[in-house]
Amino acid sequence: MVVLMAVPMGMAQSSGDDKDPSIKPGIRRLHPERERAKAQKKLQEQLSRKAEPKADPWDTSDEVWGTVDLPRGKVNESGTVEGRRLQHTSKSATEQAELDSLLAMDYSITEYGYRRMTWRDLPVTTTIERLSPSFVVSDAGDYVSKYVSNERTSNEVFFAFKMAEEDSLPEPLRLCVHYCADDPIDFDQLIFSIDGYDYPFYPVETLSGELTGGLYWQWSDDELSAPYKDLVYALAHSHWAAIKLMSTRGINHVKMLTDGQRADFAATLDLYRLLGGTFSANR
């Protein structure tokens, strides 16, 4: 037997979606910092992929340039940026009143980042004896890190210098860039992004050519004169860095510099200074 029950008018069952919007509880975003934490996690995933070898070392299909804001502070192993509070601890029932009072506070994230670096004439804290095993002298007489490849098919960014024969002092420090891929680039400007700040560099002249197998190469080799002192210091003291090759063909290439490359910048600058190298104001 089916029992029918009368339902008083106005008491009909309905879903929460049928409620009048004016009586729905408001939605409060307690932790706007979580969106930033997601972005930092995405950045870490992208940066971790930089160690994976590619057929084209300058391939930028998954580079971070322009896709995620590069960090303005040092990223630690947990994926957060030092100086930012990204963790949340659950509140107990007894703390609910305190939580309610905190909802009206400003939860915006304060940026704690690195400052733009400028040249500082700090003393060198290592010795020639310690640095020498990490360097070789090339056939052209260049002092370079032994980890730098001089092959036409290499992709490298590094410092180099020669020793002058007349006074046994270093000639000007140089910035060398080696590019090789399956498409020509014809770069005429370099932009280094270092700890969140851009440092432009303009090569005076480049060499380029084509190899068998459909590969194209382009090299630049320029003296680092006094106007580029800040760039030199920043590369040698960076926490992270990327180089952007500006192409005359309209296709730019971006490359994150590895920890080893950044360490080579620092070691080469130290050796250069220990051997008597300076930045002359008239260069």
Residue pairs with C-beta under 8 A, 6 or more apart in sequence:
7 13
16 24
28 103
30 103
30 107
31 88
31 107
32 107
32 108
32 109
33 84
33 85
33 86
33 107
33 109
34 86
34 88
36 84
36 86
36 109
37 79
37 80
37 86
39 68
39 69
40 71
40 75
40 79
40 80
40 81
40 86
41 79
42 68
43 64
43 68
43 69
43 70
43 71
43 75
44 75
44 79
46 62
46 63
46 64
46 67
46 68
47 64
47 75
47 256
49 62
50 256
50 258
51 258
56 181
56 182
57 155
57 180
57 181
57 255
58 155
58 179
58 181
58 185
58 245
58 253
58 255
59 181
60 252
60 253
60 254
63 254
63 255
63 256
64 70
64 242
64 256
65 193
65 242
65 244
65 254
70 193
70 196
70 240
70 242
71 81
71 113
71 196
71 240
72 81
72 111
72 112
72 113
72 114
72 195
72 196
73 81
73 82
73 83
73 84
73 111
73 112
73 113
73 114
74 81
74 82
74 114
74 239
75 81
75 82
75 240
76 82
80 86
80 87
81 112
82 112
83 110
83 112
84 109
84 110
84 112
91 98
91 99
113 195
113 196
114 195
114 196
114 197
114 239
116 197
116 230
116 234
117 194
117 195
117 197
117 230
117 233
117 234
117 237
117 238
118 229
118 230
118 233
119 229
119 230
119 232
119 233
119 279
120 233
124 270
124 273
124 274
126 270
126 274
127 274
128 271
128 274
128 275
131 267
131 270
131 271
131 274
132 271
134 145
134 146
134 147
134 267
135 143
135 144
135 145
135 146
135 267
135 268
135 271
136 143
136 144
136 145
136 146
137 143
138 144
138 150
140 162
141 162
141 163
142 160
142 161
142 162
143 160
143 161
143 162
143 163
143 170
143 268
143 271
143 272
144 150
144 158
144 159
144 160
144 268
145 158
145 264
145 267
145 268
147 260
147 264
148 156
148 158
148 264
149 156
149 178
152 180
152 209
152 211
152 217
153 180
153 211
153 215
153 217
154 178
154 180
155 178
155 179
155 180
155 181
155 255
156 176
156 177
156 178
156 261
157 175
157 176
157 177
157 178
157 243
157 255
157 257
157 261
158 175
158 176
158 261
158 264
158 265
158 268
159 173
159 174
159 175
159 176
159 224
159 232
159 235
159 264
159 265
159 268
159 269
159 272
160 173
160 174
160 176
160 221
160 268
161 170
161 171
161 172
161 173
161 174
161 268
161 272
161 277
162 170
162 171
163 169
163 170
163 171
163 275
164 170
164 171
169 275
169 276
169 277
170 272
170 275
170 276
170 277
172 223
172 224
172 225
172 277
172 280
172 283
173 223
173 224
173 232
173 268
173 269
173 272
173 277
173 279
174 221
174 222
174 223
174 224
175 201
175 220
175 221
175 222
175 224
175 228
176 219
176 220
176 221
177 190
177 203
177 219
177 220
177 221
177 243
177 245
178 217
178 219
179 185
179 187
179 217
179 218
179 219
179 245
179 253
180 211
180 215
180 216
180 217
180 218
181 215
181 216
181 253
182 214
182 215
182 216
183 216
183 251
184 208
184 210
184 216
184 218
184 249
185 216
185 218
185 245
185 247
185 249
185 251
185 253
186 208
186 218
186 247
186 248
186 249
187 203
187 206
187 218
187 220
187 245
187 246
187 247
187 248
187 253
188 202
188 203
188 206
188 246
188 248
189 200
189 201
189 202
189 203
189 246
190 200
190 201
190 202
190 203
190 220
190 243
190 244
190 245
190 246
191 198
191 199
191 200
191 201
191 243
191 244
191 246
192 198
192 199
192 200
192 201
192 231
192 234
192 235
192 241
192 242
192 243
192 244
193 199
193 241
193 242
193 243
193 244
194 234
194 235
194 238
194 240
194 241
195 234
195 238
195 239
195 240
195 241
197 234
199 230
199 231
199 234
201 222
201 228
201 231
203 220
203 222
204 222
205 220
205 222
206 218
206 219
206 220
207 218
207 219
207 220
208 216
208 217
208 218
208 219
209 216
209 217
210 216
210 217
211 217
223 283
224 231
224 232
224 279
225 279
225 280
225 283
226 279
226 280
226 281
226 282
226 283
229 279
232 269
232 279
234 241
235 241
235 262
235 265
236 265
236 266
236 269
236 270
237 266
238 257
238 262
238 265
240 256
240 257
240 262
241 256
241 257
241 262
242 254
242 255
242 256
242 257
243 254
243 255
243 257
244 252
244 253
244 254
244 255
245 252
245 253
245 254
245 255
246 252
247 253
